[in-house]
Amino acid sequence: MITTNTAEKTDTENPEWTEDMFNEAKPASEVLPKLIRRGKQKAPVKISTTIRLSNEVIQYFKSGGKGWQSRIDKVLKDHVKAHG
């Protein structure tokens, strides 16, 4: 609700923060539920790239559901390890 004072408008539901409010504030990473936070990275950073693969390969991996790009990555890593 916005109320009108003689010289200014005040939002009573979202008052201007005081210095004490800023001092007591916590980072979002501490207060948001884990469901909407990304955890620490489990593996080294991956590099974004573009690669052309056959429709057959893409459909095969996508049919396994979520994580299909990670499964392709694992197959390729296994190949490198076996033939590296």
C-alpha positions as a Markdown table, in Angstrom:
| # | Residue | x | y | z |
|---|---|---|---|---|
| 1 | Met | 0.0 | 0.0 | 0.0 |
| 2 | Ile | 1.4 | 3.4 | -1.0 |
| 3 | Thr | 0.4 | 6.3 | 1.2 |
| 4 | Thr | 0.9 | 9.9 | 0.3 |
| 5 | Asn | 2.6 | 12.2 | 2.7 |
| 6 | Thr | 2.7 | 15.9 | 2.1 |
| 7 | Ala | 6.0 | 15.9 | 0.3 |
| 8 | Glu | 6.7 | 12.3 | -0.5 |
| 9 | Lys | 5.2 | 8.9 | -1.3 |
| 10 | Thr | 6.0 | 6.1 | 1.2 |
| 11 | Asp | 5.7 | 2.4 | 0.4 |
| 12 | Thr | 4.7 | 1.0 | 3.8 |
| 13 | Glu | 5.1 | -2.7 | 2.7 |
| 14 | Asn | 8.6 | -2.1 | 1.4 |
| 15 | Pro | 10.2 | 0.6 | 3.6 |
| 16 | Glu | 13.6 | 2.2 | 2.8 |
| 17 | Trp | 16.3 | 0.1 | 4.3 |
| 18 | Thr | 18.1 | 1.5 | 7.4 |
| 19 | Glu | 21.8 | 1.0 | 8.1 |
| 20 | Asp | 20.8 | -1.7 | 10.7 |
| 21 | Met | 18.9 | -3.6 | 8.1 |
| 22 | Phe | 21.9 | -3.6 | 5.8 |
| 23 | Asn | 24.2 | -4.7 | 8.6 |
| 24 | Glu | 21.8 | -7.7 | 9.4 |
| 25 | Ala | 21.3 | -8.7 | 5.8 |
| 26 | Lys | 22.7 | -12.1 | 4.7 |
| 27 | Pro | 23.8 | -13.3 | 1.3 |
| 28 | Ala | 21.1 | -15.0 | -0.8 |
| 29 | Ser | 23.3 | -18.2 | -0.8 |
| 30 | Glu | 22.7 | -18.5 | 2.9 |
| 31 | Val | 19.0 | -18.0 | 3.0 |
| 32 | Leu | 17.6 | -19.4 | -0.3 |
| 33 | Pro | 16.5 | -23.1 | -0.3 |
| 34 | Lys | 18.9 | -25.6 | -1.7 |
| 35 | Leu | 16.5 | -26.4 | -4.5 |
| 36 | Ile | 17.1 | -23.1 | -6.2 |
| 37 | Arg | 20.8 | -22.8 | -5.5 |
| 38 | Arg | 23.5 | -24.4 | -7.5 |
| 39 | Gly | 25.9 | -26.4 | -5.4 |
| 40 | Lys | 29.6 | -26.4 | -5.6 |
| 41 | Gln | 31.0 | -27.7 | -8.9 |
| 42 | Lys | 31.8 | -31.4 | -8.7 |
| 43 | Ala | 34.2 | -31.6 | -11.6 |
| 44 | Pro | 36.6 | -29.2 | -13.4 |
| 45 | Val | 34.9 | -26.6 | -15.5 |
| 46 | Lys | 33.7 | -27.8 | -18.9 |
| 47 | Ile | 34.2 | -25.8 | -22.0 |
| 48 | Ser | 31.2 | -24.7 | -24.0 |
| 49 | Thr | 31.6 | -25.7 | -27.7 |
| 50 | Thr | 29.5 | -26.4 | -30.8 |
| 51 | Ile | 29.7 | -29.9 | -32.3 |
| 52 | Arg | 27.7 | -31.5 | -35.1 |
| 53 | Leu | 26.4 | -34.9 | -34.3 |
| 54 | Ser | 24.0 | -37.2 | -36.2 |
| 55 | Asn | 20.4 | -37.0 | -35.3 |
| 56 | Glu | 20.6 | -40.7 | -34.4 |
| 57 | Val | 23.3 | -40.0 | -31.7 |
| 58 | Ile | 21.4 | -37.1 | -30.3 |
| 59 | Gln | 18.1 | -38.9 | -30.1 |
| 60 | Tyr | 19.8 | -42.0 | -28.5 |
| 61 | Phe | 21.3 | -39.9 | -25.7 |
| 62 | Lys | 18.2 | -37.7 | -25.2 |
| 63 | Ser | 16.0 | -40.8 | -24.9 |
| 64 | Gly | 17.8 | -41.5 | -21.6 |
| 65 | Gly | 16.4 | -38.2 | -20.2 |
| 66 | Lys | 18.0 | -35.5 | -18.3 |
| 67 | Gly | 21.8 | -35.5 | -18.3 |
| 68 | Trp | 22.2 | -36.5 | -22.0 |
| 69 | Gln | 25.1 | -34.1 | -22.6 |
| 70 | Ser | 27.0 | -35.5 | -19.6 |
| 71 | Arg | 26.5 | -39.0 | -20.9 |
| 72 | Ile | 27.9 | -38.0 | -24.3 |
| 73 | Asp | 30.9 | -36.5 | -22.4 |
| 74 | Lys | 31.4 | -39.7 | -20.4 |
| 75 | Val | 31.4 | -41.8 | -23.6 |
| 76 | Leu | 33.9 | -39.6 | -25.2 |
| 77 | Lys | 36.1 | -39.5 | -22.0 |
| 78 | Asp | 36.0 | -43.3 | -21.9 |
| 79 | His | 37.1 | -43.5 | -25.6 |
| 80 | Val | 40.0 | -41.1 | -24.9 |
| 81 | Lys | 41.1 | -43.1 | -21.9 |
| 82 | Ala | 40.9 | -46.4 | -23.9 |
| 83 | His | 42.7 | -45.0 | -27.0 |
| 84 | Gly | 44.7 | -42.1 | -25.6 |
